[in-house]
């Protein structure tokens, strides 16, 4: 049995064949190869393809079972992937690049999403970005991608990070909690928490997709040592990922997709439906899971500018050849 570091949350979802109980799972599925995947915080819409693959039996059909583990932050997820405590990790796209630049045992498995789904949610009295001056804003840690996107919004409005008071928070769930407790007047949230905040009276002031960056938003990372011994399982995961994303974008699956995420996130049907419309509007999930060379060069340049990467880093070093794919 695998033991996780103390910051890993105890919340865990094991997938065999959708929602069926173990007793109902066929013998073949019970012997499925288990892949552990970490994610920050709690279930959010960014994990939609994963839950579709679980609930629709796509993983089970490939002889795979997915053990989902929630950690406190993206940085924690990457640490666990690098240590070999997790096989895969879903994080912001900058996190694995930073780790690879420090020679961690990590690679980018695939790009899951290019546009950012963050919304800057604020109390109703905040009417413009400038009204945030001197106010407490719940945002990611210094190395969190949420802060990078907030900085882009601030810069476009002639402001800087120093103009606001930052409340470092490890996940969307933590930022929403800070806002609802009254500790922060604003926060960077992803769906469906974004729409939960809206239903609680907060207002959408800006969306990060309106302030596009040249690097992708989200990646799934892989432990290189695990990949070397489980190449076929890794390739099957990628095939399921592509199948689940295509299924999600098929309009005839809309109601079923909403039910799947409502169950996973424990959110309302209305909030989840709004989340699905939002993701479709910004074309969030990449149908092609290959790693963009241009996007990764932009990520490397940004991290070098911030001093997170000291040496030159070739794009080819970011992936596992034969498993991950590069595209221009």
N, C-alpha and C positions, 0 to 999 in steps of 0.2 A: 504494500500500500504506500502511496506517495504522500510525503509530508510537506506541507507548505510553510513558508516563512510566516512569522507571527502577524504580519500585516494583511495576510490574505483573509478575506471575509469567509465566514462559515457557510454563506449561501452558495449552494451548488446545485446545478441541474444536470442530471445524467440522462442522455437521450439514447434509446434503443430503437423503438419503432413508434414515434409519435408519443401520444399520451397513454399508450397501453401500459398496464401494470406488468411487472416482471413475469408473473405467472402466465400472462397471455402472450409473451414473446416467444416465437418459435425457437427451437434449439439452435438453429444456425445463427440467429441474431444474438443469442446469449453468448456466443463465442466471438462476437464482433471485436475488432481491434478498437481499443479506446484511445481517443485523442483528447488530451486536456487543452482547453483554450481559456485564456484569461482575458478579462475585460475590466475596465475601471468602473467603480461605483455600483451600479445596479442595471437591470435590463432597460435599454433604451431602444429607440427606433433604428440606431445604427447597427443593431444586431438582428434586424429583421430577416435577412437571408438565412442566418444561422437557425433561427427558430422555424422558418419555413422548411428548411432541410430536415429538421428534427420532426416536426409535426406531420409533414407530408411523407415521411418515411424515405426520403431521398438518401440520407446517410445509411440507414439500415439496409437499403437495397444494394449499397456498395460494400456492405460488411463492416461499417464503421459505427462506433458509438461516440458521442461527444460529451465530455465532462466539462461543464462551464463553471469557472471559478471567478468570483468577483473580488478584486483587490481595491485598495484605497485610491489609487491613482494610476495614470498611464505609466509613470516612472516605476511604480511598484510592479506593474505587469511586465515591463521590459526587463527589470531586474530578475524576475522569476524565470522568464524565458531564457535569459542569458545563463542563469544558474542551472538550467535543466529541470527545474521544478514544474515548468509548463512546456508543452510542445509548441503551442501557438499562442499569440497574444494580439488582441485587437486594440490599437492605440492610434494616436495622432501620427501622421506620416513622418514628423520630425524626430520622434523618439527613437525608432530603430536606426535612423541615420546617425544620430548623435552617439548611440551605443556602438555602432560599427566603427565609427571614427575613433573610438577608444578601444578597439580590438576585442569587443565582446563577442561571445559565441552566438551571434544573432545574424539573421539575414532578413530581407524583406521577402515575404512569401508572395504577396499580391497586393495590389492597390484596390481597396474596396470602394473608395469614393474620392472624387476630385473636388467638387465644390463643397464649401463649408456650410453646414446646416445650422450654425449658431444664430440665435437671435438675441439682441441686447434688450432685455425686458426691464422696464422701469416702473416706478410708482407713477400714478396718474399726474402728480404735480410736476414731474420732469417733462418738459416740452421740447427740449433739444439736447444734443450732445453737450453743448456748452453749459447746460444746467447741471451737469455732473461735476463741475469743478468743486473740489473740496468735499465731495460726497463719497460715502463708502460704497464701493462696487465689489460684488462677489465675482471673482475671476480666478483663473487657474494659477497654479504655482509658477515660479519664475521660468521654469522650463516647459510649462504646459502650453499646448497649442491654442487653447482658448485665449490666453493672454496675447499671443501673437496676432490673433484676429481682432481682439479689442484694440490693440495698438494700431492696427490698420484703420479702424474706424475713427479712432482719436486723431491720428495724423491727417486723415482726409478732412477733418474738421478743424485743423489748425491747433490741435492740442497734443499733449504728450502724457505718458504714463504718470509723470510727476504731478500733473494737474488734478489727479483724483487720489482718493485714499483707497488702496486695494485691500480687499479681504481675501487672502489666498485660500482657495477651496480646492479640494482634491477631485471633485467630480460634479457633473450636472446636478445630481441629487443633493449634494452638499450645498451647492450654490442656491438651489431653490429653497432649501430649508433655511438658509441664512436670510433670504428675502422674506419668507413667510413669517419668520420670527421677529422681523422688524430690524434685524441687525444691519442689513444692507438695503439701499434704496434701488439697487439695480443689480443685474447679473447676466452673465453669458450662459444661455441655456440651449440645449438641443431638444428636438421633439422626441417623445410627446410631452416632456416636462415644460417645454415652451408654451404649449396650449393649456397645460394645467395652471401655469402662472397667469395666463390670459383669463381663464375662467375664474381665477381668484382675484381679479381686479387689476392685474399689472398690464402694462401697455407695451406693444412691440415698437421700440424706437428705431431700430436699425437691424438689418440682416447682413451677416458677413458675406453672403453670396453677392451682395451689391457692391462689395469692396474686394473684388477678386484678387487672389495672389497667384503666383506662377507655379507654386508647388501644390501637390495634392493634399487633401485633408486627412484621409484615413488610410492606414495600411494594416494588414495582418502580417505579423512577424513570425519567424520560425527559428527554433533552435537548430543550429547547423549540425551538431552531433546527432540529434534525433533524426534529422532529415536524411543523414547519410545511411541510416539503417532502416528507414521507413519511406523510401522514395515512392513506392506504389501507393501507400496510404495517403501521402501528401498529394499526389496527382489526383487521386479519387476525391479528396476534399475539394480541390480546385474545380473539378468537374461538377460537383454538387453545388458549389458556390455559384458558378455560372448558370446552372439550371434553376436554382432558387431565385436568382435575380430576374431571369427571364419570366419565371412564374409570377413574381411580384408585379412586374410591369404589364402583365396580361390583364386587361380590364375584366375579363370574366372571373378572375380570381379575387376581385376587390373585396368582397364581403368576407371571404374566407381569410384573406390576409389581415384584415382588420381584427377579426376574431382571434387570430393567432397572436398578434402583438398585444391586444387587450389582455389576454390571458397571461402573457409573459411579463408585461409591465404593471399589471394590476391597475390599469388606468381605464377611464371611461371609453365607451365606443366612440363618442363624439370627439374626444381629444385625439384618439388614435386615427380616426377618419381624416381629421384635419392634418395630422402628421403625414399620412399617406399622400394627400393632395399636395402638401408642401414639398415632400421629397420628389414627387413626380414633376412638379413645376420647375424645380431647380435641376432636374435630371441627376439626382444625387448618386445613386449606385452605378458604378462602372460596369457596363456589360462586358467589357474586355478587361479581364483581371491582370493583364500584363503591366509591367512597371515602365512608366514613361521616362525615357532618358532626359528629356527636357525638364520635366517636373522634378526629377531627382537632382539635376544640376542646379536648379533654382533652390532646392532645399539645402544642398551642400553649401551654396554661396551664402545663404542667409545664416546658417550656423557658423560659417567661417567669419562672417561679419560680426556676429555676437561673441566670437571667441570660444565657441563650444567645440569646434574642430580646429586643431592647430595645423595639421598637415594636409597635403593634397589628398583627395579621396576620389578615386575613379568610380564612375557609376557601376562598372562591372563588378566591383567589390561588394555591392549592396545585395546581390542575389545569390541563390544557390544554382549554379549551372545545371541544366537538365531537369530542373523542377520549376523554378520561377522563369518567367519570360520577360525579355526587354523589348520595348518598341520605341520608335523615335518620338 
